[in-house]
């Protein structure tokens, strides 16, 4: 038996030893199609979706399905638009394992490559992380269906949600009691293109998450808008493929060097940030998100080692036009000409751009609907984030118009304003996933409380048989 087989056996043994309580508890619900409805549908089969499915199973919520629009093994960003060689998190951060030692990345790495390899490892490669997640999915036998894209969520009878999916077999509809959007960066909007660039053709201007043929950029000019980690990753990849010039344009006076996510990685913040009042949550997350995510030294070095790299700080994009010679960007510091513009400018919160949310997009509460910050803490961008309930559920902007959205729970980048970096980072998983699952199981339990009362009232299984010593003596004579 090889080391990975031995590790898989250890995982099963650990789970068996920590399975209490083990009594099934959920009440079956039949959907309008006459088939059993799911208890939870998880949309997104990346690291968060897998961890949620695992945690639900540990809570004896077994009637669960995870769907992902990608093919197996290509969920999440790791083998698509993530363009850094390694994860940025320190190697000892735990996450999807949810505090089961045999499920940690370290255990998988040591089983596959040896303890010395782990000891000498600096940062985890993104390819190895993707392989680990695939092993995690398989060793836990998680119920995942690939090539399934959710296109519509609607209310149905008996408090259920009707979910329409585009699959390889055509359009399908399933029913579920709860739904979790574990959709990572995309969550509640679309990739952002700065307004002065939105009229440019897709051949000349793309977002950093788009498929990009970097080999075709050899000898070409590239402009990267933004100065966060993903912007530097794309600039570095273009340089490594032989781009003649890469201009990285940063609107800030100086690039961000402090990484706020390193400060907040402690149990108190990760576990209890969402317990704070709105004023404190707004204050912290406004400061953190407006700093943006900094990049580590190796990310900068990937770019700076190339003579073709041009970093420009304090640059505002004023206008852009396409010419026969490429795109001319007019900036506050003069013109920049490029054959391709890559926008590393994050996500725009716009619920109406999510087809699955079209039935309720206008009634999803945002922070602007629930909280008015002081004048010196205003942020129009952050005010558009969804305002979530304490179980990660969507809230209504106008109560009573779409009450069914209380069964849609958001565990993605867009949950950041309400819960901190819970749905978009490895370091928060060990506290955030249990909190989400506790909210899901609380809702499922409360919805059926009358059934549980009836079950309890009918419970009549005796624990013991009462007998008397004299009866034993008589029976023995």
C-alpha positions in Angstrom: 0.0 0.0 0.0 1.6 3.3 -1.1 1.6 6.4 1.2 -1.4 8.0 -0.4 -3.4 4.8 0.0 -2.4 4.7 3.6 -3.3 8.3 4.1 -6.8 7.7 2.6 -7.3 4.8 5.0 -6.2 7.1 7.9 -8.8 9.7 6.8 -11.6 7.2 6.9 -10.4 6.0 10.4 -10.2 9.6 11.7 -13.7 10.3 10.4 -15.1 7.1 11.9 -13.6 8.0 15.3 -15.1 11.5 15.3 -18.6 10.7 13.9 -20.7 11.5 17.0 -23.6 12.0 16.9 -24.4 9.6 14.1 -28.2 9.5 14.1 -29.9 10.7 10.8 -32.2 13.6 11.7 -33.5 15.3 8.6 -37.1 14.9 7.4 -37.5 14.1 3.7 -39.3 16.7 1.6 -40.9 15.8 -1.8 -40.6 18.3 -4.6 -43.3 19.3 -7.1 -41.9 16.7 -9.5 -42.7 13.9 -7.0 -39.0 13.3 -6.4 -37.1 13.9 -3.1 -35.9 17.5 -2.9 -32.3 18.2 -1.9 -31.6 19.5 1.5 -28.7 21.7 0.2 -27.5 22.5 -3.2 -24.0 24.0 -3.3 -23.2 26.0 -6.5 -19.5 25.9 -7.0 -17.2 22.9 -6.7 -14.0 24.8 -5.8 -12.3 24.7 -2.4 -15.2 26.3 -0.6 -17.9 24.2 -2.1 -16.0 21.0 -1.3 -15.4 22.1 2.3 -19.0 23.0 2.7 -20.2 19.6 1.4 -17.8 17.9 3.8 -18.9 19.9 6.8 -22.6 19.2 5.9 -21.9 15.5 5.7 -20.3 15.7 9.1 -23.5 17.2 10.4 -25.5 14.3 8.9 -26.8 16.4 6.0 -26.3 13.9 3.3 -28.9 14.8 0.8 -26.6 17.3 -0.8 -25.4 18.0 -4.3 -22.4 20.2 -5.5 -22.5 21.5 -9.0 -19.8 23.3 -11.0 -19.8 24.7 -14.5 -16.2 23.6 -15.1 -15.1 20.1 -16.0 -13.7 17.9 -13.3 -10.3 19.1 -11.9 -10.6 22.6 -13.4 -12.9 24.1 -10.7 -11.8 27.4 -9.3 -9.0 29.6 -10.6 -6.0 27.3 -10.1 -5.6 25.9 -13.6 -7.3 28.7 -15.5 -6.9 32.4 -14.6 -4.6 32.1 -11.6 -1.3 33.1 -13.1 1.1 32.9 -10.1 3.4 30.0 -9.6 2.4 29.4 -6.0 -0.3 30.2 -3.5 0.3 33.3 -1.5 -0.8 31.8 1.8 1.9 30.4 4.0 2.1 26.7 3.6 1.0 26.0 7.2 -2.4 27.7 6.8 -5.1 25.1 7.1 -8.4 25.3 5.3 -10.6 22.6 3.7 -9.4 20.0 6.2 -11.6 21.7 8.9 -9.2 20.6 11.6 -8.9 16.9 10.6 -5.1 16.4 10.6 -5.1 13.6 8.0 -7.0 15.9 5.6 -4.5 18.8 5.7 -2.5 19.7 2.6 0.6 18.9 4.7 -0.5 15.3 5.2 -1.2 15.0 1.5 2.1 16.6 0.5 4.1 14.4 2.8 2.4 11.2 1.6 3.0 12.1 -2.0 6.5 13.8 -1.9 7.9 12.9 1.6 8.5 14.7 4.8 11.8 16.3 3.6 10.0 17.8 0.6 7.5 19.4 3.0 10.2 20.7 5.3 12.0 22.3 2.4 8.9 23.7 0.8 8.5 27.5 0.7 5.0 28.0 -0.8 2.5 25.5 -2.3 2.4 25.4 -6.1 -1.1 26.1 -7.5 -0.9 22.9 -9.6 -0.3 20.8 -6.4 -3.1 22.6 -4.6 -5.5 21.8 -7.5 -4.3 18.1 -7.3 -4.8 18.1 -3.5 -8.4 19.4 -3.9 -9.2 16.7 -6.4 -7.8 14.0 -3.9 -9.8 15.6 -1.1 -13.0 15.4 -3.2 -12.4 11.8 -4.1 -11.2 10.5 -0.7 -14.3 12.0 0.9 -16.6 10.8 -1.9 -18.2 14.2 -2.2 -21.3 14.4 -4.5 -20.1 16.7 -7.2 -21.6 17.1 -10.7 -19.5 19.0 -13.3 -20.5 20.8 -16.4 -23.6 22.1 -14.7 -24.3 25.8 -14.8 -27.1 27.3 -12.7 -29.1 29.7 -14.9 -32.2 30.4 -12.8 -33.4 30.2 -9.1 -37.1 30.6 -8.4 -39.5 30.0 -5.5 -41.5 26.7 -5.5 -44.2 25.1 -3.3 -43.5 24.1 0.3 -40.7 26.6 0.8 -38.5 25.0 -1.8 -36.3 26.6 -4.5 -36.6 25.5 -8.1 -33.1 25.6 -9.7 -32.6 25.4 -13.4 -29.3 24.2 -14.7 -27.7 24.0 -18.1 -25.9 20.6 -18.3 -24.3 18.3 -20.9 -27.6 16.5 -21.1 -29.6 19.7 -21.7 -31.7 21.8 -19.3 -32.6 20.3 -16.0 -34.6 21.4 -13.0 -34.1 20.3 -9.4 -35.6 21.3 -6.1 -33.8 22.1 -2.9 -34.5 23.5 0.6 -31.3 25.5 0.8 -28.9 26.8 -1.8 -25.3 28.0 -1.2 -23.6 30.2 -3.8 -20.0 29.2 -3.2 -18.9 30.9 -6.4 -15.6 32.4 -5.4 -14.6 35.7 -7.0 -17.6 35.9 -9.3 -20.3 35.6 -6.7 -22.6 38.6 -7.1 -21.4 40.5 -10.1 -19.0 40.5 -13.0 -15.4 41.2 -13.7 -14.9 45.0 -13.7 -13.6 46.9 -16.7 -12.9 50.6 -16.0 -15.4 52.9 -17.6 -13.0 54.6 -20.1 -12.2 51.2 -21.5 -15.6 49.5 -21.8 -16.1 50.5 -25.5 -12.9 48.7 -26.6 -13.2 45.4 -28.5 -12.6 42.1 -26.7 -9.6 41.6 -29.0 -8.0 44.7 -27.5 -9.2 44.7 -23.9 -9.8 41.8 -21.5 -10.1 41.3 -17.8 -7.3 39.4 -16.0 -9.7 36.4 -15.4 -10.3 35.9 -19.2 -8.5 33.3 -21.2 -5.5 35.0 -22.7 -3.1 33.5 -25.3 0.1 34.8 -23.8 2.3 33.1 -26.4 0.7 35.5 -29.0 2.0 38.5 -27.0 5.7 37.8 -27.9 7.1 41.0 -29.3 3.9 42.9 -28.5 3.0 45.8 -26.2 0.8 45.2 -23.2 -0.8 47.6 -20.8 -2.0 46.2 -17.4 -4.5 48.3 -15.5 -4.2 47.9 -11.7 -1.5 47.1 -9.2 -2.8 44.3 -7.1 -1.5 40.8 -7.0 -3.4 39.6 -10.1 -2.3 42.6 -12.1 1.3 41.8 -11.4 0.7 38.1 -12.1 -0.6 39.0 -15.6 2.2 41.4 -16.2 4.8 38.8 -15.3 3.2 36.2 -17.4 3.2 38.5 -20.5 6.9 39.4 -19.8 7.8 35.7 -19.4 6.2 35.0 -22.8 8.4 37.6 -24.5 6.3 40.8 -24.6 8.3 43.7 -25.9 6.9 46.1 -23.4 4.6 45.8 -20.4 3.2 49.0 -18.8 1.6 48.4 -15.4 -0.6 51.5 -14.6 -1.4 52.1 -11.0 -3.9 54.9 -10.1 -2.5 55.2 -6.6 0.3 57.4 -5.8 2.3 54.4 -4.6 1.7 50.7 -5.0 0.2 48.8 -2.1 3.0 47.0 -0.1 1.2 46.2 3.2 -0.9 43.0 3.2 -3.8 43.5 5.6 -4.9 39.9 5.3 -1.8 38.9 7.2 -2.8 41.1 10.2 -6.4 39.7 10.4 -5.4 36.1 10.4 -6.1 35.4 14.0 -9.0 33.4 15.6 -10.7 36.4 17.3 -11.1 38.3 14.0 -11.9 35.4 11.8 -14.4 33.9 14.2 -16.1 37.0 15.6 -15.8 39.7 13.0 -19.4 39.0 11.9 -20.6 39.4 15.5 -19.6 43.1 15.5 -22.2 45.9 14.8 -22.5 47.4 11.4 -20.3 50.4 12.2 -17.3 48.3 13.2 -17.7 45.9 10.3 -17.9 48.8 7.8 -14.9 50.5 9.4 -12.7 47.5 9.2 -13.7 46.2 5.8 -13.6 49.6 4.2 -10.1 50.1 5.4 -9.0 46.6 4.4 -10.7 46.5 0.9 -9.7 50.0 -0.1 -6.1 49.0 0.7 -6.6 46.2 -1.8 -4.5 43.0 -1.7 -0.7 43.5 -1.7 1.7 41.2 -3.4 4.7 39.3 -2.0 8.3 40.0 -3.0 8.6 37.2 -5.5 5.5 38.5 -7.4 7.2 41.9 -7.8 10.6 40.3 -8.7 8.9 38.3 -11.5 8.2 41.6 -13.2 11.1 43.8 -12.1 13.8 41.4 -13.5 12.6 42.2 -17.0 13.9 45.4 -18.7 10.6 45.6 -20.6 8.7 46.2 -17.4 7.4 49.7 -16.9 5.6 50.5 -13.6 3.8 53.8 -13.6 2.2 55.1 -10.3 -0.3 57.8 -9.9 -1.8 57.3 -13.3 -5.5 57.9 -14.1 -7.0 56.5 -17.3 -8.8 59.4 -19.0 -9.8 57.9 -22.4 -8.9 55.2 -24.9 -9.3 54.7 -28.6 -8.5 51.9 -31.0 -6.2 52.7 -34.0 -4.5 50.7 -36.7 -1.4 50.7 -34.4 -3.3 49.4 -31.3 -5.0 51.0 -28.3 -4.0 54.5 -27.4 -4.6 55.1 -23.7 -4.7 58.7 -22.7 -3.6 59.0 -19.1 -2.9 61.8 -16.6 0.8 61.3 -17.4 0.6 61.1 -21.2 -0.3 58.5 -23.8 0.5 54.7 -23.6 0.1 52.6 -26.7 -0.6 48.8 -26.4 -1.6 45.9 -28.5 -3.6 44.4 -25.6 -5.0 45.9 -22.4 -5.4 43.6 -19.4 -7.6 44.9 -16.6 -6.7 43.6 -13.2 -9.4 45.6 -11.6 -11.4 43.2 -9.6 -15.1 42.5 -9.4 -18.0 44.9 -9.8 -21.0 44.2 -7.5 -24.1 44.2 -9.8 -26.6 41.5 -9.0 -28.5 42.1 -12.3 -25.5 40.6 -14.2 -26.1 37.2 -12.6 -28.7 35.4 -14.7 -29.5 33.0 -11.8 -30.5 36.0 -9.6 -32.7 37.9 -12.1 -35.9 37.1 -10.3 -34.7 38.8 -7.1 -31.7 41.0 -8.0 -33.7 44.3 -7.4 -34.7 43.2 -3.9 -31.4 41.9 -2.5 -30.4 44.2 0.3 -27.1 46.0 -0.1 -25.0 47.7 2.6 -26.3 51.1 1.3 -29.8 49.9 2.2 -29.0 49.1 5.8 -26.1 51.3 7.0 -25.1 55.0 6.6 -21.4 55.5 7.4 -19.9 58.8 8.6 -19.0 61.3 5.9 -15.3 60.4 6.2 -16.0 56.7 5.7 -18.1 56.8 2.6 -17.5 54.3 -0.2 -19.9 54.0 -3.1 -18.2 50.8 -4.3 -18.4 49.0 -1.0 -21.9 50.1 -0.4 -23.0 47.9 -3.2 -21.9 44.7 -1.4 -24.8 42.5 -0.3 -25.9 42.8 3.3 -26.2 39.3 4.7 -28.0 37.7 7.6 -26.1 35.9 10.3 -26.3 32.6 8.4 -24.9 34.1 5.2 -28.4 34.3 3.7 -29.5 37.1 1.3 -31.8 39.7 2.9 -34.7 41.5 1.3 -34.4 45.1 0.5 -38.2 45.4 0.8 -39.6 42.9 3.2 -42.2 40.5 1.9 -41.5 40.9 -1.8 -39.1 37.9 -2.2 -39.0 36.1 1.2 -37.7 33.0 -0.5 -34.2 34.5 -0.9 -33.7 33.8 2.8 -32.9 30.2 1.6 -30.1 31.4 -0.6 -26.8 31.7 1.2 -23.7 33.4 -0.1 -20.2 32.1 0.6 -18.0 34.1 -1.9 -16.0 37.2 -2.2 -19.2 39.3 -2.0 -19.7 38.1 1.6 -16.6 39.9 2.7 -18.3 43.1 3.9 -20.6 41.1 6.2 -18.3 38.3 7.3 -14.7 39.3 6.6 -12.6 37.2 4.3 -14.7 34.1 4.8 -15.8 33.0 1.4 -12.7 33.8 -0.6 -9.7 32.7 1.3 -8.1 29.6 2.7 -7.1 31.1 6.0 -10.8 31.8 7.1 -12.2 28.4 6.2 -11.7 26.6 9.6 -13.9 29.2 11.3 -16.2 30.4 8.4 -17.4 27.0 7.0 -18.6 25.7 10.4 -20.5 29.0 10.9 -22.2 28.7 7.6 -23.1 25.1 8.1 -24.4 25.9 11.6 -26.7 28.5 10.0 -27.9 26.0 7.3 -28.6 23.2 9.9 -30.3 25.8 12.2 -32.7 26.8 9.3 -33.4 23.2 8.4 -34.2 22.2 12.0 -36.4 25.3 12.7 -38.4 24.7 9.5 -39.4 21.3 10.7 -39.8 21.9 14.4 -43.4 20.8 14.4 -42.3 17.5 12.9 -39.6 17.0 15.5 -42.1 17.7 18.3 -44.4 15.1 16.9 -41.5 12.6 16.6 -40.4 13.3 20.2 -44.0 13.0 21.5 -44.3 9.6 19.8 -40.9 8.3 21.0 -41.5 5.4 23.4 -38.4 3.2 23.2 -37.5 2.0 26.7 -33.9 2.1 27.8 -34.1 -0.8 30.2 -36.4 -3.6 31.5 -37.4 -3.4 35.1 -37.3 -6.7 37.0 -37.3 -7.8 40.7 -35.0 -10.2 42.5 -37.8 -12.4 43.9 -39.1 -12.9 40.3 -35.7 -14.2 39.4 -35.5 -16.5 42.4 -39.0 -18.0 41.7 -38.1 -18.6 38.0 -35.0 -20.5 39.0 -36.8 -23.0 41.3 
